Amino acid sequence: MKKKVKILLVDDDVKNSMLLKRFIEAEGYEVVYANNGRVGLELYASERPDLILLDINMPEMDGFEMAREIRANDRRVIIFFLTDRTEKADRLHGFSLKGNDYIPKPFYPEELLAKIDERLDRIVLDEEVEYHFGSTYFYPNLSLLTFNGETHSLSVRQSEILRLLADNIGKMVERDLILERVWGNASYANSLALNVQISYLRRSLADPSLSIVSIKKRGYILMAE
């Protein structure tokens, strides 16, 4: 039996949601359900889930708006968009709202479960994991950087990218590896999103002794003087 991780499923398709809820619960997860974004936001506040499975087209409050409300105060909860909106603009918008994955409908429940398992397996239970490079301290499970006594918050996705770079400091980490580990695939839309996240990370690393070097079309290196 898996550790009791709480998942919030928000989707106005009640019939299919109940089937998916039972499938995920059979694997040992706790699942709470909401049939629209407004109720979903209320349940998020009261239940404090570890992961949210979020449809986009819903009455009262759509998934994008719900994600925006959550990310205004919470960068750590994992958000998977589950949707039949597959246009590049929608995918990029989802990632701009700090969604952790964007899964097109229809999907196999087994595939979704594998993505949930893989994402949660990355979470190290010991929140005191610490990286020290230059004059900067990085706490990946808290999504925090500290430099000269000042603290800067990162998104979950930015923390995952920086952790890959920090684990290989001074060495190139291939773009495709980052895309597979952080987004799940190396699609064009995800590649664009990676460029944006690297730009955010560079601005967040205030320590002048640190830099993220791009190797054109190949990967990135975290350098510390």
C-alpha positions, 0 to 999 in steps of 0.5 A: 500500500502506498503512502496516503497521498491526497489527490484532488480531482476536479472535472465536470464529467462526473461519470468518467471522473468516478471511474477514474477516482475508483481506479486511482483509489484502488492503487492506495491513493486518497481522492477527493472530487469536485465537479467544477473549479469553484468547488475545487478551489474550496476543497483545495483550501480545506483538504490541502492535497498533494496533487491536483488533477484539473480539467480546463473547460468547466462551469463557474470557474475553469481550470486555468483560473483555478490554477492561477488562484492556487499558484498565487500562494502555493508553488508546491502543490503538483498540478496536472491539467487533464483536457481535450484542449490540445492546441499549442497556445493552450499547452503553453498557457497551462505551463505559464500557470506553473502546471507540472504536466498537461495530459490530453484526453482521452488518456489511459488511466494506467498512463496517468497513474504512472505519471502520478507515481513517477512525479510523487517518487521524486519527492524526497521525504526529508525536507532538509535536503540542501545544496551549497554552491558559491554563496547560495543555498538551495533547498529543492523540497522547499523550492527556496534559494538563499543568498546573502540572507535573502530568500527567493521562492522558485516554482516546483518546475524550476526547482526540479530543473535546478536540482538536475543541474546542481546534481551535475554541477560543472557538467552539461545536462542534455535538454532532452533529459531535462524535458523527459524528467521534468515534463515527461516528453521532449515536445516542441511546446515543452522545449519552449517552456524550458527556455522560459524556465531557464530564463527565470532561473538565471534571474533568480540566481543572484549570486554573481559566482553562479551562472547557467551556461547554454550549449546551443541545441544540446543542454545547460551547465550550472557553473560555480566560480 
